[in-house]
Amino acid sequence: MLSALSYALDLTEGQAPGHTLRSCIIGMRLGDEIGLDAESRSALYYALLLKDAGCSSNAARMAALFAADDRSVKRGLKLEDWHHRIPLALAAARRVGPGLSVAARVRQLVAIARTPDMTRDLIRIRCERGAEIAARLGFPPATADAIRSLDEHWAGLGHPAGRRGEDIPVLARIALLSQTVDVFCTARGLGAALDVVRARQGTWFDPRLVDIVVSWRADTAWWQGLSGRNVAAQVVALEPRDRVRRVDDTALDEVARAFAEIIDAKSPYTYQHSTGVASFAVTIADAIGLDAPSRQRLARAGLLHDIGKLGVSNRTLDKAGPLTLDERRVLERHPLHTYEILSRVAAFAEFAVTAAVHHEKLDGSGYPWGYTASRLDVPARILTVADMYEALTADRPYRIALFPTAAIEVLQSDAAAGKLDPQIVEALASAVTRDRQGRRAS
């Protein structure tokens, strides 16, 4: 499940699909070669799969600072050596404000330069949030600590704490080296990747670990396997057999809630959006008498319906003005990503379509597929209404939140126009009215 969901984290970091999985394979081989015990191997395995769990938390700030696509900035800066300030400043300058005037780009760059502890704060936000998520999901302290220390460097010049040498958890040292190898190998080829880690030996990376990775240079078949189609299967096979973690319904719900938080952290305007949609969807389902399994599937679909938005730039998600045609095209593809990600997870595949069609309308005016009523079942119709209501009653960059009564009126208007199911809209309207009356009575 985590292997499949890791594709969403790759989207957020601007990395090629499968980055997390390839990093996991590299890191687990390193762990084996230095002789990690079974407990440490298990902690490493999940640290590698969840290393970017906090990556959405700094996306909005990154986009605002650089006036650029946060995913593109992250991808580009992953290829820079942060220890060399002048080249790093030049690299940042190249990525600031694409499409803006020279004067505007200079102002943006000056603002970045005047932001105290910018890099440390961006990394701290991401690493702390990722560590919290790992701990919440029940993984051991060693997993959380590895994620928290992912960007610490051997020479003490990393972040957020500036830990040095052996003081950095060995699992974090492995994870940093593993992800860097994959980033450069994917972008520039194996030779360039090994040259980079050798050049950063003793500054970024544990020298012993670098020697081991470089010694694999001639293992051509293994490197080719990293770019093959069975990477996910390789990762599943690497799970320590004496510590296989299986999840029940309660744990599945916890994973869905954790990823809902990752999704909603992408933008300050979507705080608790996914949990709100799930709650409204269940309320409607209760009102029209859906059975318990259907309500559970709807709740999970609500929590994960926007997972595809992790692949959309915050410059689009947080834009105050109207979107350009290209921006709208990108935004309207996010349900496709939602379907692609959820359909990879056996436990989530049964509601992948329901989650993905939350912008479709009964008259065919929705997106991305333009489905009509015959293709939209009751759960899909419920999720669409729940998503619209939650969005209408929350602030957005282009408007303030509507009062519940005004939001219901919008939904009723769309139902009258044949876009939404009238029965479902009225079920929500009745529930909202009861809730408001109950609050006044209390």
Secondary structure as the mmCIF struct_conf table of DSSP 4:
data_model
#
loop_
_struct_conf.conf_type_id
_struct_conf.id
_struct_conf.beg_label_comp_id
_struct_conf.beg_label_asym_id
_struct_conf.beg_label_seq_id
_struct_conf.end_label_comp_id
_struct_conf.end_label_asym_id
_struct_conf.end_label_seq_id
HELX_RH_AL_P HELX_RH_AL_P1 LEU A 2 GLU A 13
TURN_TY1_P TURN_TY1_P1 GLY A 14 GLY A 14
HELX_LH_PP_P HELX_LH_PP_P1 GLN A 15 ALA A 16
TURN_TY1_P TURN_TY1_P2 PRO A 17 GLY A 18
HELX_RH_AL_P HELX_RH_AL_P2 HIS A 19 GLU A 33
TURN_TY1_P TURN_TY1_P3 ILE A 34 GLY A 35
HELX_RH_AL_P HELX_RH_AL_P3 ALA A 38 LEU A 49
TURN_TY1_P TURN_TY1_P4 LEU A 50 GLY A 54
HELX_RH_3T_P HELX_RH_3T_P1 CYS A 55 ASN A 58
HELX_RH_AL_P HELX_RH_AL_P4 ALA A 59 PHE A 66
TURN_TY1_P TURN_TY1_P5 ALA A 67 ALA A 67
BEND BEND1 ALA A 68 ALA A 68
HELX_RH_AL_P HELX_RH_AL_P5 ASP A 70 LEU A 77
TURN_TY1_P TURN_TY1_P6 LYS A 78 LEU A 79
BEND BEND2 GLU A 80 GLU A 80
TURN_TY1_P TURN_TY1_P7 TRP A 82 HIS A 83
HELX_RH_AL_P HELX_RH_AL_P6 ARG A 85 ARG A 95
BEND BEND3 VAL A 96 GLY A 97
TURN_TY1_P TURN_TY1_P8 PRO A 98 GLY A 99
BEND BEND4 LEU A 100 LEU A 100
HELX_RH_AL_P HELX_RH_AL_P7 VAL A 102 ALA A 113
TURN_TY1_P TURN_TY1_P9 ARG A 114 ARG A 114
BEND BEND5 THR A 115 THR A 115
TURN_TY1_P TURN_TY1_P10 PRO A 116 ASP A 117
HELX_RH_AL_P HELX_RH_AL_P8 MET A 118 ARG A 136
TURN_TY1_P TURN_TY1_P11 LEU A 137 GLY A 138
HELX_RH_AL_P HELX_RH_AL_P9 PRO A 141 ARG A 148
TURN_TY1_P TURN_TY1_P12 SER A 149 ASP A 151
TURN_TY1_P TURN_TY1_P13 TRP A 154 ALA A 155
BEND BEND6 GLY A 156 GLY A 156
BEND BEND7 HIS A 159 ALA A 161
HELX_RH_3T_P HELX_RH_3T_P2 GLY A 165 ASP A 167
BEND BEND8 ILE A 168 ILE A 168
HELX_RH_AL_P HELX_RH_AL_P10 VAL A 170 ARG A 188
HELX_RH_AL_P HELX_RH_AL_P11 LEU A 190 ALA A 199
TURN_TY1_P TURN_TY1_P14 ARG A 200 ARG A 200
STRN STRN1 GLN A 201 GLN A 201
TURN_TY1_P TURN_TY1_P15 GLY A 202 TRP A 204
STRN STRN2 PHE A 205 PHE A 205
HELX_RH_AL_P HELX_RH_AL_P12 PRO A 207 VAL A 214
TURN_TY1_P TURN_TY1_P16 SER A 215 ALA A 218
HELX_RH_AL_P HELX_RH_AL_P13 THR A 220 LEU A 226
TURN_TY1_P TURN_TY1_P17 SER A 227 SER A 227
BEND BEND9 GLY A 228 GLY A 228
TURN_TY1_P TURN_TY1_P18 ARG A 229 ASN A 230
HELX_RH_AL_P HELX_RH_AL_P14 VAL A 231 LEU A 238
BEND BEND10 GLU A 239 GLU A 239
HELX_RH_3T_P HELX_RH_3T_P3 ARG A 241 ARG A 243
HELX_RH_AL_P HELX_RH_AL_P15 ASP A 249 ASP A 264
TURN_TY1_P TURN_TY1_P19 ALA A 265 LYS A 266
HELX_RH_3T_P HELX_RH_3T_P4 PRO A 268 THR A 270
TURN_TY1_P TURN_TY1_P20 TYR A 271 GLN A 272
HELX_RH_AL_P HELX_RH_AL_P16 HIS A 273 ILE A 288
TURN_TY1_P TURN_TY1_P21 GLY A 289 GLY A 289
HELX_RH_AL_P HELX_RH_AL_P17 ALA A 292 LEU A 304
TURN_TY1_P TURN_TY1_P22 HIS A 305 ASP A 306
HELX_RH_3T_P HELX_RH_3T_P5 ILE A 307 GLY A 311
BEND BEND11 VAL A 312 VAL A 312
HELX_RH_AL_P HELX_RH_AL_P18 ASN A 314 LEU A 317
TURN_TY1_P TURN_TY1_P23 ASP A 318 ASP A 318
BEND BEND12 ALA A 320 GLY A 321
HELX_LH_PP_P HELX_LH_PP_P2 PRO A 322 THR A 324
HELX_RH_AL_P HELX_RH_AL_P19 LEU A 325 LEU A 331
TURN_TY1_P TURN_TY1_P24 GLU A 332 ARG A 333
HELX_RH_AL_P HELX_RH_AL_P20 HIS A 334 LEU A 342
TURN_TY1_P TURN_TY1_P25 SER A 343 ARG A 344
BEND BEND13 VAL A 345 VAL A 345
TURN_TY1_P TURN_TY1_P26 ALA A 346 PHE A 348
HELX_RH_3T_P HELX_RH_3T_P6 ALA A 349 PHE A 351
HELX_RH_AL_P HELX_RH_AL_P21 ALA A 352 ALA A 356
TURN_TY1_P TURN_TY1_P27 VAL A 357 HIS A 359
TURN_TY1_P TURN_TY1_P28 LEU A 362 LEU A 362
STRN STRN3 ASP A 363 ASP A 363
BEND BEND14 GLY A 364 GLY A 364
BEND BEND15 GLY A 366 TRP A 369
STRN STRN4 THR A 372 THR A 372
HELX_RH_3T_P HELX_RH_3T_P7 ALA A 373 ARG A 375
HELX_RH_AL_P HELX_RH_AL_P22 VAL A 378 LEU A 392
TURN_TY1_P TURN_TY1_P29 THR A 393 THR A 393
BEND BEND16 ALA A 394 ALA A 394
STRN STRN5 ARG A 396 ARG A 396
TURN_TY1_P TURN_TY1_P30 PRO A 397 TYR A 398
STRN STRN6 ARG A 399 ARG A 399
HELX_LH_PP_P HELX_LH_PP_P3 ILE A 400 PHE A 403
HELX_RH_AL_P HELX_RH_AL_P23 PRO A 404 ALA A 416
TURN_TY1_P TURN_TY1_P31 ALA A 417 GLY A 418
BEND BEND17 LYS A 419 LEU A 420
HELX_RH_AL_P HELX_RH_AL_P24 PRO A 422 ALA A 441
#
